[in-house]
């Protein structure tokens, strides 16, 4: 029997979201008591845990109801068997038994998982891939990450780091990446890269990817071109993944996916030109059905494994 009311906790690199997820028949999910908190990148285990508990308690007061279990998504490496946050390169957090801390506080079952893996699973349980057992989920936001579902299960790889599509090399001698490489998809197509490319074209620095998307929809040539180039790079990476994995679908999520209409054509064109078409002619390129609250869906989905 799956739980019907789940305390969903989405821990990000710079923000924290909590809500009470109510799962109805047919997999329909509604959220109540949403709380958002900003997280300082300097926060350690104690500060993050305190912020999470405060947000959860506020959610439970606002939602005015009990709950059956807790689902937690974690940025960085995670051990889902023990619910341990293994490592977050941006904050330096290591070996944090976050699930045990929540079990101790709320005396409920707790599941924890890497955020992108969890988003992929949520797409399978609640979203566009309910009937699809083999697909890749790509998040494009401040960074680029991947989650992989194969045979109806999350695939983590031998060392727990499968589907790192953000570090496919898509540009020769390209921009430096936080991983130490150059020309990675993350360095070339994530939100900061969109802003950088726009600044190089126009001389206007500090314009966000969201603002550039707005300009593109107003017909600004430079903004349109930036998103065309972004789609081309994403299509190149998606084709590499498809040729290796032969998935039924590739799903795009994250904040930049809200501008899917602006880069879909160039994404499709590059993808179709680069794949082995006979082997991959049926693969679909989709926008996530989970929207901005993908992290909350993801946290709730962890109790459906």
Long-range contacts (C-beta under 8 A, 24 or more apart in sequence): 2-303, 2-304, 3-67, 3-68, 3-69, 3-109, 3-303, 4-68, 5-65, 5-66, 5-67, 5-68, 6-67, 6-68, 6-69, 6-70, 6-71, 6-299, 6-300, 6-303, 7-56, 7-59, 7-60, 7-67, 7-69, 7-70, 7-71, 7-106, 7-108, 8-71, 8-296, 8-297, 8-299, 8-300, 9-52, 9-55, 9-56, 9-70, 9-71, 9-72, 9-73, 9-102, 9-299, 10-73, 10-115, 10-295, 10-296, 10-298, 10-299, 11-39, 11-48, 11-52, 11-72, 11-73, 11-74, 11-75, 11-98, 11-115, 12-39, 12-75, 12-115, 12-295, 13-39, 13-41, 13-75, 13-88, 13-90, 13-91, 13-142, 14-38, 14-39, 14-41, 14-142, 15-39, 16-48, 16-51, 16-52, 16-55, 17-55, 17-293, 17-295, 17-296, 18-52, 18-55, 18-56, 18-58, 18-59, 19-59, 19-63, 19-293, 19-296, 20-59, 20-60, 20-63, 20-65, 20-67, 21-71, 21-296, 21-297, 21-299, 21-300, 23-300, 27-125, 27-126, 27-130, 29-126, 29-297, 29-300, 31-293, 31-296, 32-62, 32-63, 32-65, 33-58, 33-59, 33-60, 33-61, 33-62, 33-63, 33-64, 34-59, 34-296, 35-59, 35-62, 41-90, 41-91, 42-91, 43-91, 44-91, 44-93, 45-93, 45-96, 48-93, 49-98, 49-101, 53-105, 56-106, 67-108, 68-108, 68-109, 69-108, 69-109, 69-110, 69-111, 69-303, 70-102, 70-103, 70-106, 70-108, 70-109, 70-110, 70-111, 71-110, 71-111, 71-112, 71-118, 71-298, 71-299, 71-300, 71-301, 71-302, 71-303, 72-98, 72-99, 72-102, 72-110, 72-111, 72-112, 72-113, 72-299, 72-302, 73-112, 73-113, 73-114, 73-115, 73-118, 73-119, 73-295, 73-298, 73-299, 73-302, 74-98, 74-112, 74-113, 74-114, 74-115, 75-114, 75-115, 76-114, 77-114, 77-160, 77-161, 78-112, 78-113, 78-114, 78-117, 79-160, 80-111, 80-112, 80-113, 80-114, 80-117, 80-302, 83-110, 83-111, 83-112, 84-112, 85-112, 86-160, 89-178, 109-303, 111-302, 111-303, 111-305, 112-302, 113-154, 113-298, 113-302, 114-147, 115-145, 115-295, 115-298, 116-145, 116-146, 116-147, 116-163, 117-147, 117-148, 117-154, 117-156, 118-147, 118-295, 118-298, 118-299, 118-301, 118-302, 119-147, 119-253, 119-288, 119-290, 119-294, 119-295, 119-297, 119-298, 120-146, 120-147, 120-148, 120-149, 120-154, 120-251, 121-147, 121-149, 121-154, 121-298, 121-301, 121-302, 121-304, 121-305, 122-290, 122-294, 122-297, 122-298, 122-300, 122-301, 123-149, 123-251, 123-253, 123-288, 123-289, 123-290, 124-149, 124-152, 124-301, 125-301, 125-304, 126-289, 126-290, 126-297, 126-300, 126-301, 127-251, 127-288, 127-289, 127-290, 127-297, 128-249, 128-251, 128-286, 128-287, 128-288, 128-289, 129-249, 129-251, 129-286, 132-248, 132-249, 133-248, 134-245, 134-246, 134-247, 134-248, 135-247, 135-248, 135-249, 135-250, 135-251, 136-163, 136-165, 136-238, 136-241, 136-242, 136-245, 136-247, 136-249, 136-250, 136-251, 137-163, 137-250, 137-251, 137-253, 137-288, 138-165, 138-234, 138-237, 138-238, 138-250, 138-251, 138-252, 138-253, 138-254, 139-252, 139-253, 139-254, 139-257, 139-294, 140-189, 140-190, 140-191, 140-234, 140-252, 140-253, 140-254, 140-255, 140-256, 140-257, 141-190, 141-191, 141-254, 141-255, 141-256, 142-190, 142-191, 142-192, 142-255, 143-178, 143-186, 143-190, 144-184, 144-185, 144-186, 144-189, 144-190, 144-254, 146-241, 148-245, 150-245, 163-241, 165-237, 165-238, 165-241, 166-190, 168-236, 168-237, 168-240, 168-241, 170-233, 170-236, 170-237, 171-233, 185-233, 185-234, 185-237, 188-233, 189-230, 189-233, 189-234, 189-237, 189-256, 190-256, 191-255, 191-256, 193-230, 194-226, 194-227, 194-230, 194-256, 197-226, 197-229, 197-230, 198-222, 198-223, 198-226, 201-225, 201-226, 209-255, 209-256, 209-259, 210-255, 210-258, 210-259, 213-258, 213-259, 213-262, 216-259, 216-262, 217-262, 224-262, 227-259, 227-262, 227-263, 227-266, 228-263, 228-265, 228-266, 229-266, 230-256, 230-263, 230-266, 231-262, 231-263, 231-264, 231-265, 231-266, 231-267, 231-268, 231-270, 232-266, 232-267, 232-269, 232-270, 233-270, 234-263, 234-267, 234-270, 235-266, 235-267, 235-268, 235-269, 235-270, 235-271, 235-274, 236-270, 236-271, 236-274, 238-267, 238-271, 238-285, 239-270, 239-271, 239-273, 239-274, 239-275, 240-274, 242-271, 242-275, 242-280, 242-283, 243-274, 243-275, 243-276, 243-279, 243-280, 246-279, 246-280, 246-283, 247-283, 248-282, 248-283, 248-284, 249-283, 249-284, 249-285, 249-286, 250-283, 250-284, 250-285, 250-286, 251-286, 251-287, 251-288, 252-285, 252-286, 252-287, 252-288, 253-287, 253-288, 253-290, 253-294, 254-294, 255-292, 257-287, 257-288, 258-292, 260-287
